[in-house]
Amino acid sequence: MNSIFLRLYGGLLLALCFIGAITYGAVELVNSYRSDLYREKMARGTFFLMAEGYQRYEAGDRDRWSQVLSKLFSAEISLKSREELALGYREKLHLEDGLVVMRLNDDEGYADILFQIPDEDAYINTRMTKVSEQQARATAVLILNHLSHFQESEWAPALADLQHQFGYPLTLVQRDDVSLDGEQEQRLNRREVVIALDDSTRRDSSIRIYAPVAQTGKLLVIGPLSLFDQFPIELLIIAGATSLLAVALATYLQVSPLQRRLKQLDNAVSQLGSGDLGAYANIEGSDAIGQVAATFNGMTAHIRRLIESQREMTRAVSHELRTPVARLRFGLEMLADIESAELRREKLNAMDLDIEQLDQLIDEILTYARLEQGTPNIEFQPVVIGELCEQLRDELETIRDETVITVINPYPTLEVEAEERYLHRVLQNLVTNALRYAKARIVMRVEENEDLVVIHVDDDGPGIPEHERERVFKPFARLDKSRHRASGGYGLGLSIVKRIVDWHGGEIRVEESPEGGARFTVSLPKSQQGQHVLGRMSG
């Protein structure tokens, strides 16, 4: 996936999925915690009044109160000990703090509710399947029962003190201050508890419980009791804001490396534009930006090499042309003084050889210049390397004299992706170079090394000194006497080889040959990755 769009889109899509999953899990966790608090808030006051009722009875008479509560709530309510309930550590802590503990069983659809009677090792235990109107009425009855133990003048402070145990308001109002419908008024006249629902069309709808206080003209109002809202506006705002921040962070993490790499590339381009040919974009990766950076680095290296090559060629060409031109000038001067036709013919033949030498030199210079002046249009095709080596051996049969050229290839079907004519030029230059110095034997060896095809060209000549091995690939290089001008060549063949190998993303080096002379080793990748030539050359 080298496409920047796919990488950004894929990364953001994964980030959004991850953020969505985290947000959903967080909202579910918060709702679970909120629902526990809501249930505890709704039940705590009721169970506090239950415990208060138990405390008014002696230990042997508490079963009567359990029966009253069971009938009132239509659920079995009893007292149990800690051992019977097998309380957990967290449950113990909550119960000791005066909180309600609920053991939810979602599969069976019920909840076991526990509450500790203050300062006793006794726990109220009941199982409820749903919240009903009867439980609300029972809570009102318990509150009225609590107030019955006080004088009417003490009801207000008693109710205010009881309020601390409830998570919703408890008030006493005059009946005339409450507006109810006709049916509700009739039920109040029958001294029944009335449950009224506020505006049900609103999101924050709630219920109120009205219980008449006998012969006082007052009503006990419980509520409003807000229904549990799984997604209150506050929670949605927090979840939305957190998600937006997470998306912004994910986007920044995706775009920031891209922006940083583009900035590095822009700095390198600006540096090159100001005339600094040493500009280098230190950007790794195989995506489009990495490819552009590699091509840019290859381009700057190519420009530096062209400028240096131009300088070297300017110096070298003048030196290389000086000798044959001087000989021609000297021959022309002598030709005017020669009277013998035979001597004149010999001198003309010598001058013709000088002209041929000039022609060969110019041809080599033009070839090298053509290879250096720009990036070639290389069409990579599978090439059977063994067949190419054998073809070259047969082509050189007429010029090898007594030298034996041998091909050692244990991989007859081994292929490499290359431009066949350029690869042929590489091997031809290496073998013809070896022919100038070999005593009797040249060996072309083909090897396979993982993803590379390795070709060795060995000769049994005098070899190349180690300190000269890097120089042989420079144009017009001069070595020691073991490879002087008399042996032929202009010092451009190996430079051409080096350039072609670079184009193929390969490597060439010089070592000592097992035959006793020089070994030129060419390593080429079996398959090309479609990377631009300049991008490969930057390495």
C-alpha positions as CSV (number, residue, x, y, z in Angstrom):
1,M,0.0,0.0,0.0
2,N,2.2,2.7,-1.3
3,S,-0.7,5.1,-2.0
4,I,-0.7,8.1,0.4
5,F,-4.5,8.3,0.1
6,L,-5.0,4.6,0.9
7,R,-2.6,4.8,3.9
8,L,-4.3,8.0,5.3
9,Y,-7.8,6.7,4.6
10,G,-7.0,3.2,6.0
11,G,-5.3,4.7,9.1
12,L,-8.1,7.2,9.8
13,L,-10.7,4.4,9.2
14,L,-9.0,2.1,11.7
15,A,-8.6,5.1,14.1
16,L,-12.3,5.9,13.8
17,C,-13.3,2.3,14.4
18,F,-11.1,2.1,17.4
19,I,-12.3,5.4,18.8
20,G,-16.0,4.4,18.2
21,A,-15.4,1.1,20.0
22,I,-13.7,2.9,22.9
23,T,-16.4,5.5,23.1
24,Y,-19.2,2.9,23.0
25,G,-17.4,0.9,25.7
26,A,-16.8,4.0,27.8
27,V,-20.5,5.1,27.5
28,E,-21.7,1.6,28.4
29,L,-19.3,1.6,31.4
30,V,-20.5,5.0,32.6
31,N,-24.1,4.1,32.1
32,S,-23.6,0.9,34.1
33,Y,-22.1,3.0,36.9
34,R,-24.8,5.6,36.6
35,S,-27.6,3.0,36.7
36,D,-26.0,1.5,39.9
37,L,-26.0,4.9,41.5
38,Y,-29.6,5.5,40.3
39,R,-30.9,2.3,41.7
40,E,-29.1,2.8,45.0
41,K,-30.5,6.4,45.2
42,M,-34.0,5.1,44.6
43,A,-33.9,2.2,47.0
44,R,-31.8,3.6,49.9
45,G,-34.5,5.6,51.7
46,T,-37.0,2.8,51.4
47,F,-34.6,0.2,52.9
48,F,-33.6,2.7,55.6
49,L,-37.2,2.8,56.8
50,M,-37.4,-1.0,56.6
51,A,-34.4,-1.2,58.9
52,E,-35.8,1.4,61.2
53,G,-39.0,-0.8,61.5
54,Y,-36.9,-3.9,62.3
55,Q,-35.1,-2.0,65.1
56,R,-38.4,-1.2,66.8
57,Y,-39.1,-4.9,67.3
58,E,-37.4,-7.4,69.5
59,A,-35.4,-10.2,67.9
60,G,-38.2,-12.7,68.2
61,D,-40.9,-10.5,66.8
62,R,-39.1,-9.3,63.7
63,D,-40.7,-12.0,61.5
64,R,-44.0,-10.1,61.9
65,W,-42.4,-7.0,60.4
66,S,-41.0,-9.1,57.6
67,Q,-44.5,-10.4,56.9
68,V,-45.9,-6.8,56.8
69,L,-43.2,-5.7,54.5
70,S,-43.6,-8.7,52.2
71,K,-47.3,-8.1,51.9
72,L,-46.7,-4.3,51.4
73,F,-44.1,-4.8,48.6
74,S,-45.5,-8.0,47.2
75,A,-42.1,-9.6,47.5
76,E,-40.5,-11.9,50.1
77,I,-38.5,-9.8,52.5
78,S,-36.4,-11.4,55.3
79,L,-33.4,-11.0,57.5
80,K,-30.2,-13.0,56.9
81,S,-26.8,-13.1,58.4
82,R,-23.5,-12.4,56.7
83,E,-22.6,-16.1,56.5
84,E,-26.0,-16.9,54.8
85,L,-25.4,-14.2,52.2
86,A,-21.7,-15.0,51.5
87,L,-20.8,-11.4,51.1
88,G,-17.9,-10.3,49.1
89,Y,-15.3,-7.8,50.2
90,R,-16.7,-4.8,48.2
91,E,-20.2,-5.7,49.3
92,K,-19.2,-5.6,52.9
93,L,-17.7,-2.2,52.5
94,H,-20.8,-0.8,50.8
95,L,-23.1,-2.3,53.4
96,E,-21.1,-1.0,56.3
97,D,-21.3,2.5,54.7
98,G,-25.1,2.3,54.8
99,L,-25.4,1.7,51.1
100,V,-27.8,-0.6,49.2
101,V,-26.2,-3.5,47.4
102,M,-27.9,-5.0,44.4
103,R,-26.9,-8.4,42.9
104,L,-28.2,-8.2,39.3
105,N,-29.1,-11.3,37.3
106,D,-29.8,-10.0,33.8
107,D,-30.3,-13.5,32.4
108,E,-33.1,-14.4,34.9
109,G,-34.4,-10.8,35.1
110,Y,-34.3,-10.1,38.8
111,A,-32.1,-8.4,41.4
112,D,-31.3,-9.4,45.0
113,I,-31.3,-6.3,47.2
114,L,-29.3,-6.2,50.4
115,F,-29.2,-3.6,53.2
116,Q,-27.6,-3.8,56.7
117,I,-29.5,-2.9,59.8
118,P,-27.2,-0.3,61.4
119,D,-24.8,-1.7,64.1
120,E,-26.2,-5.2,63.7
121,D,-25.0,-8.4,61.9
122,A,-28.4,-8.6,60.2
123,Y,-29.2,-7.9,56.6
124,I,-32.5,-7.2,54.9
125,N,-32.7,-9.4,51.8
126,T,-35.4,-9.3,49.1
127,R,-35.6,-10.3,45.4
128,M,-37.4,-8.0,43.0
129,T,-38.1,-8.5,39.3
130,K,-39.3,-5.0,38.4
131,V,-40.1,-1.6,39.8
132,S,-43.9,-1.2,40.2
133,E,-46.4,1.3,41.5
134,Q,-47.0,-0.9,44.5
135,Q,-43.4,-0.4,45.6
136,A,-43.8,3.4,45.2
137,R,-47.0,3.3,47.3
138,A,-45.3,1.1,49.9
139,T,-42.5,3.6,50.2
140,A,-45.1,6.4,50.9
141,V,-46.7,4.2,53.5
142,L,-43.4,3.7,55.2
143,I,-42.7,7.4,55.3
144,L,-46.2,8.1,56.8
145,N,-45.5,5.3,59.3
146,H,-42.2,7.1,60.2
147,L,-44.0,10.4,60.7
148,S,-46.7,8.8,62.9
149,H,-44.1,8.4,65.6
150,F,-43.8,12.2,65.9
151,Q,-46.1,15.1,66.9
152,E,-47.6,17.0,63.9
153,S,-45.5,20.0,64.9
154,E,-42.4,17.8,64.6
155,W,-43.2,16.5,61.1
156,A,-41.3,19.1,59.2
157,P,-37.9,18.7,61.0
158,A,-38.5,14.9,61.0
159,L,-39.1,14.9,57.3
160,A,-36.0,17.1,56.7
161,D,-33.9,14.7,58.7
162,L,-35.3,11.8,56.8
163,Q,-34.5,13.6,53.5
164,H,-30.8,12.7,54.0
165,Q,-31.6,9.1,53.3
166,F,-33.5,9.7,50.1
167,G,-32.2,10.6,46.7
168,Y,-35.3,12.6,45.8
169,P,-37.4,15.3,47.5
170,L,-39.8,14.7,50.3
171,T,-42.3,17.5,51.1
172,L,-45.5,18.2,53.0
173,V,-48.0,20.5,51.2
174,Q,-51.6,21.6,51.6
175,R,-54.0,19.6,49.5
176,D,-55.5,22.7,48.0
177,D,-52.0,23.7,46.6
178,V,-52.0,20.6,44.4
179,S,-53.8,20.4,41.1
180,L,-54.9,16.9,40.1
181,D,-57.5,15.5,37.8
182,G,-60.9,14.2,39.0
183,E,-60.0,10.6,39.2
184,Q,-56.8,11.3,41.2
185,E,-58.9,13.6,43.6
186,Q,-61.3,10.7,44.1
187,R,-58.5,8.3,45.0
188,L,-57.1,10.8,47.5
189,N,-60.6,11.1,49.1
190,R,-60.5,7.3,49.5
191,R,-57.1,7.8,51.2
192,E,-55.2,6.0,48.5
193,V,-51.7,6.8,47.3
194,V,-51.7,8.5,43.9
195,I,-48.9,8.4,41.3
196,A,-48.9,11.2,38.8
197,L,-46.7,11.4,35.7
198,D,-45.5,14.8,34.6
199,D,-45.4,15.9,30.9
200,S,-44.5,12.6,29.2
201,T,-43.6,14.3,26.0
202,R,-40.5,15.9,27.5
203,R,-37.2,14.2,27.6
204,D,-36.8,14.9,31.3
205,S,-40.3,13.6,32.3
206,S,-40.7,12.4,35.9
207,I,-43.3,11.1,38.4
208,R,-44.6,12.3,41.7
209,I,-46.3,10.3,44.5
210,Y,-49.1,11.9,46.5
211,A,-50.1,10.3,49.9
212,P,-52.8,11.9,52.0
213,V,-51.9,12.5,55.7
214,A,-55.0,11.4,57.7
215,Q,-57.3,14.2,59.0
216,T,-54.7,17.0,58.4
217,G,-55.6,18.2,55.0
218,K,-52.0,17.8,54.0
219,L,-50.3,15.7,51.3
220,L,-47.0,13.9,51.4
221,V,-45.3,14.6,48.1
222,I,-42.5,12.3,47.0
223,G,-40.6,13.5,44.0
224,P,-40.2,14.4,41.4
225,L,-38.5,11.1,40.6
226,S,-36.7,11.4,37.3
227,L,-36.7,8.4,35.0
228,F,-33.2,7.0,34.3
229,D,-31.9,8.5,31.1
230,Q,-29.2,6.4,29.5
231,F,-28.0,9.3,27.3
232,P,-28.3,12.6,29.1
233,I,-27.2,15.7,27.2
234,E,-24.2,16.0,29.5
235,L,-22.9,12.5,28.8
236,L,-23.5,13.0,25.0
237,I,-21.5,16.3,25.1
238,I,-18.6,14.7,27.0
239,A,-18.6,11.6,24.7
240,G,-18.8,13.8,21.6
241,A,-16.1,16.2,22.7
242,T,-13.8,13.3,23.7
243,S,-14.4,11.6,20.4
244,L,-13.7,14.8,18.4
245,L,-10.4,15.2,20.4
246,A,-9.5,11.6,19.7
247,V,-10.3,12.0,16.0
248,A,-8.2,15.2,15.9
249,L,-5.3,13.4,17.6
250,A,-5.6,10.5,15.2
251,T,-5.7,12.8,12.2
252,Y,-2.7,14.7,13.6
253,L,-0.7,11.5,14.1
254,Q,-1.5,10.4,10.5
255,V,-0.8,13.8,8.9
256,S,2.1,15.0,11.0
257,P,4.7,12.5,9.6
258,L,3.5,13.3,6.1
259,Q,3.8,17.0,6.7
260,R,7.2,16.6,8.4
261,R,8.5,14.5,5.4
262,L,7.2,17.1,2.9
263,K,8.9,19.8,4.9
264,Q,12.2,17.9,4.8
265,L,11.8,17.5,1.0
266,D,10.9,21.2,0.6
267,N,14.0,22.2,2.6
268,A,16.2,20.0,0.4
269,V,14.6,21.4,-2.8
270,S,15.2,25.0,-1.5
271,Q,18.8,24.1,-0.6
272,L,19.4,22.8,-4.1
273,G,17.7,25.9,-5.6
274,S,20.1,28.1,-3.7
275,G,23.0,26.3,-5.5
276,D,24.0,23.7,-2.9
277,L,24.6,20.5,-4.8
278,G,25.1,18.6,-1.6
279,A,21.4,18.9,-0.8
280,Y,20.0,15.6,0.5
281,A,16.5,14.6,1.5
282,N,16.9,12.1,4.4
283,I,13.4,10.6,3.9
284,E,12.9,6.8,4.1
285,G,9.9,4.8,2.9
286,S,8.5,3.2,-0.2
287,D,5.5,5.4,-0.6
288,A,5.2,8.3,-3.1
289,I,7.0,10.8,-1.0
290,G,9.8,8.3,-0.3
291,Q,10.1,7.6,-4.0
292,V,10.2,11.3,-4.8
293,A,12.9,11.8,-2.2
294,A,14.9,8.9,-3.5
295,T,14.6,10.3,-7.0
296,F,15.6,13.7,-5.8
297,N,18.7,12.4,-4.0
298,G,19.6,10.4,-7.1
299,M,19.1,13.5,-9.2
300,T,21.4,15.6,-7.1
301,A,24.0,12.9,-7.0
302,H,23.6,12.6,-10.8
303,I,24.1,16.3,-11.2
304,R,27.2,16.3,-9.0
305,R,28.5,13.3,-11.0
306,L,27.8,15.0,-14.3
307,I,29.6,18.2,-13.2
308,E,32.6,16.2,-11.9
309,S,32.6,14.0,-15.0
310,Q,32.5,17.1,-17.2
311,R,35.5,18.5,-15.4
312,E,37.4,15.2,-15.6
313,M,36.5,14.7,-19.2
314,T,37.6,18.3,-20.1
315,R,41.0,17.6,-18.5
316,A,41.3,14.0,-19.8
317,V,40.1,14.6,-23.3
318,S,42.7,17.4,-23.8
319,H,45.4,15.0,-22.5
320,E,44.2,12.0,-24.5
321,L,43.9,14.0,-27.7
322,R,47.2,15.7,-27.4
323,T,49.4,12.6,-28.1
324,P,47.8,11.4,-31.4
325,V,47.3,15.0,-32.6
326,A,51.0,15.7,-31.9
327,R,52.0,12.6,-33.8
328,L,49.8,13.6,-36.7
329,R,51.3,17.1,-36.8
330,F,54.8,15.6,-36.6
331,G,53.9,13.1,-39.4
332,L,52.6,15.9,-41.6
333,E,55.7,17.9,-41.2
334,M,57.9,14.9,-42.0
335,L,55.6,13.9,-44.9
336,A,56.6,17.1,-46.7
337,D,60.3,16.1,-46.6
338,I,59.9,12.4,-47.6
339,E,60.6,11.7,-51.2
340,S,60.5,8.0,-51.2
341,A,57.0,6.7,-52.2
342,E,57.4,3.6,-49.9
343,L,58.4,5.7,-46.9
344,R,55.6,8.1,-47.7
345,R,53.2,5.2,-47.7
346,E,54.5,3.9,-44.4
347,K,54.1,7.3,-42.8
348,L,50.6,7.6,-44.2
349,N,49.7,4.2,-42.8
350,A,51.1,5.3,-39.4
351,M,49.0,8.5,-39.6
352,D,46.0,6.4,-40.5
353,L,46.5,4.4,-37.4
354,D,46.6,7.6,-35.4
355,I,43.4,8.8,-37.0
356,E,41.8,5.4,-36.2
357,Q,42.9,5.7,-32.6
358,L,41.4,9.2,-32.5
359,D,38.2,7.8,-33.9
360,Q,38.1,5.1,-31.3
361,L,38.8,7.5,-28.5
362,I,36.1,9.9,-29.7
363,D,33.7,7.0,-30.0
364,E,34.4,5.9,-26.4
365,I,34.1,9.5,-25.2
366,L,30.7,10.0,-27.0
367,T,29.5,6.7,-25.6
368,Y,30.4,7.6,-22.1
369,A,29.0,11.1,-22.5
370,R,25.7,9.7,-23.8
371,L,25.4,7.4,-20.8
372,E,26.2,10.2,-18.4
373,Q,24.0,12.9,-19.9
374,G,20.7,11.5,-18.6
375,T,18.5,8.7,-17.4
376,P,18.1,5.9,-20.0
377,N,14.8,4.4,-20.9
378,I,15.5,0.9,-19.6
379,E,13.0,-1.8,-20.4
380,F,13.5,-4.6,-17.9
381,Q,13.0,-8.1,-19.3
382,P,13.9,-11.6,-18.0
383,V,17.3,-12.5,-19.3
384,V,18.8,-16.0,-18.9
385,I,22.2,-15.1,-17.6
386,G,23.9,-18.3,-18.6
387,E,22.9,-18.1,-22.2
388,L,24.2,-14.5,-22.3
389,C,27.6,-15.5,-21.0
390,E,27.9,-18.4,-23.5
391,Q,26.8,-16.1,-26.3
392,L,29.5,-13.6,-25.3
393,R,32.2,-16.3,-25.2
394,D,31.3,-17.4,-28.7
395,E,31.4,-13.8,-30.0
396,L,34.9,-13.3,-28.6
397,E,36.3,-16.5,-30.1
398,T,38.0,-14.6,-33.0
399,I,39.9,-12.2,-30.8
400,R,40.8,-14.3,-27.8
401,D,44.1,-15.6,-29.4
402,E,45.5,-18.3,-27.0
403,T,43.4,-17.2,-24.0
404,V,40.8,-19.7,-23.0
405,I,37.4,-18.3,-21.9
406,T,35.4,-20.6,-19.7
407,V,31.8,-20.3,-18.5
408,I,30.9,-22.0,-15.2
409,N,27.1,-21.9,-14.7
410,P,25.4,-24.4,-12.4
411,Y,22.1,-22.6,-12.9
412,P,21.2,-23.0,-16.6
413,T,17.7,-21.5,-16.2
414,L,18.6,-18.7,-13.8
415,E,17.0,-15.4,-14.9
416,V,17.6,-11.7,-14.0
417,E,15.4,-8.7,-14.9
418,A,17.6,-6.4,-17.0
419,E,18.0,-4.6,-20.3
420,E,19.8,-7.3,-22.3
421,R,21.8,-5.0,-24.5
422,Y,23.2,-3.1,-21.5
423,L,23.9,-6.2,-19.6
424,H,25.7,-7.6,-22.7
425,R,27.8,-4.4,-22.8
426,V,28.7,-4.9,-19.1
427,L,30.0,-8.4,-19.6
428,Q,31.7,-7.6,-22.9
429,N,33.6,-4.7,-21.4
430,L,34.7,-6.9,-18.4
431,V,35.8,-9.8,-20.6
432,T,37.6,-7.7,-23.2
433,N,39.3,-5.8,-20.4
434,A,40.4,-9.2,-18.9
435,L,41.7,-10.3,-22.3
436,R,44.2,-7.4,-22.3
437,Y,45.9,-8.7,-19.1
438,A,45.1,-12.4,-18.9
439,K,48.0,-14.8,-19.4
440,A,46.0,-17.8,-20.5
441,R,42.7,-18.2,-18.8
442,I,39.4,-16.2,-18.2
443,V,36.6,-17.7,-16.2
444,M,33.0,-16.4,-16.1
445,R,31.2,-17.8,-13.0
446,V,27.4,-17.5,-12.3
447,E,26.1,-17.8,-8.8
448,E,22.8,-17.3,-7.0
449,N,22.7,-15.5,-3.6
450,E,19.2,-15.2,-2.2
451,D,17.6,-12.4,-4.2
452,L,20.7,-11.6,-6.2
453,V,22.4,-13.0,-9.3
454,V,26.2,-12.8,-9.0
455,I,28.6,-12.9,-12.0
456,H,32.4,-13.2,-11.5
457,V,34.8,-12.4,-14.3
458,D,38.3,-13.9,-13.3
459,D,41.6,-13.6,-15.1
460,D,45.1,-15.0,-14.4
461,G,46.8,-11.7,-15.1
462,P,48.9,-9.5,-12.8
463,G,45.8,-8.3,-10.9
464,I,45.0,-4.9,-9.5
465,P,46.6,-3.4,-6.3
466,E,44.2,-3.0,-3.5
467,H,44.7,0.7,-3.2
468,E,43.9,1.1,-6.9
469,R,40.6,-0.9,-7.0
470,E,38.3,2.1,-6.4
471,R,40.0,4.2,-9.1
472,V,39.5,1.7,-11.9
473,F,35.8,2.8,-12.3
474,K,36.6,6.5,-12.8
475,P,36.9,7.8,-16.3
476,F,40.4,8.0,-17.8
477,A,41.9,6.4,-14.7
478,R,45.6,5.6,-14.8
479,L,46.9,2.6,-12.9
480,D,50.4,1.2,-12.3
481,K,52.7,-0.3,-14.9
482,S,50.9,-3.6,-14.8
483,R,48.0,-2.0,-16.7
484,H,49.6,0.8,-18.7
485,R,48.5,2.4,-22.0
486,A,50.5,0.0,-24.1
487,S,48.0,-2.7,-23.2
488,G,45.2,-0.7,-24.9
489,G,42.0,1.0,-23.8
490,Y,41.2,4.6,-22.8
491,G,40.0,4.1,-19.2
492,L,36.3,4.5,-20.0
493,G,35.1,0.9,-20.3
494,L,34.9,0.2,-16.6
495,S,33.2,3.6,-16.0
496,I,30.5,2.6,-18.5
497,V,30.2,-0.8,-16.7
498,K,29.8,1.0,-13.3
499,R,27.1,3.3,-14.7
500,I,25.0,0.5,-16.2
501,V,25.2,-1.6,-13.1
502,D,24.0,1.4,-11.0
503,W,21.0,1.7,-13.4
504,H,20.1,-1.9,-12.6
505,G,20.3,-1.3,-8.9
506,G,23.3,-3.6,-8.6
507,E,26.9,-3.4,-7.3
508,I,30.3,-4.0,-8.9
509,R,33.6,-4.6,-7.0
510,V,37.1,-5.7,-7.6
511,E,38.8,-8.4,-5.6
512,E,41.7,-10.9,-5.9
513,S,40.8,-13.7,-8.3
514,P,41.2,-17.4,-7.4
515,E,42.9,-17.6,-10.8
516,G,45.7,-15.3,-9.6
517,G,44.7,-12.1,-11.3
518,A,41.7,-9.7,-10.9
519,R,38.1,-10.7,-10.1
520,F,35.3,-8.3,-11.1
521,T,32.1,-9.2,-9.3
522,V,28.7,-7.9,-10.5
523,S,25.7,-8.4,-8.2
524,L,22.3,-7.7,-9.7
525,P,18.8,-8.1,-8.1
526,K,16.8,-10.8,-9.7
527,S,13.7,-8.6,-10.0
528,Q,13.3,-4.9,-10.2
529,Q,10.9,-3.1,-7.9
530,G,9.8,-0.5,-10.3
531,Q,11.8,2.2,-8.6
532,H,13.1,5.1,-10.7
533,V,16.7,4.7,-11.8
534,L,17.7,7.9,-10.0
535,G,16.1,6.7,-6.8
536,R,18.3,3.5,-6.9
537,M,21.4,5.5,-7.8
538,S,20.9,7.7,-4.6
539,G,21.8,4.7,-2.5
